[in-house]
């Protein structure tokens, strides 16, 4: 008797159960799953942040390069600050 009720219930809801199982599979276990999509979005955000950082760095060094080729005072400042170069007879003290 109980077996007949179960089989009757299963026949009535079999299509719904299959559809529900298919939807759950598509949402959670395929390449287009929600978790994978969230991971892709996180990676995209991280890469866009890196692109912005390196674009800013590129603009800074491009500007510095233009200034170094035009302005001798800028070149002297950069050489003295970055490479600790000095003129003969001059003493340099480096504080860190």
Number of C-alpha atoms within 10 A of each C-alpha: 5 7 8 9 10 11 12 12 11 13 11 11 12 13 11 12 12 11 12 12 12 11 12 13 12 14 15 13 13 12 11 12 15 14 14 15 12 12 12 12 12 12 12 12 12 11 12 12 12 12 12 11 11 12 11 12 12 12 11 11 11 12 11 15 12 10 14 16 10 11 10 11 11 14 16 13 14 15 13 14 12 8 9 12 14 13 8 6 6 7 7 11 6 6 4 3
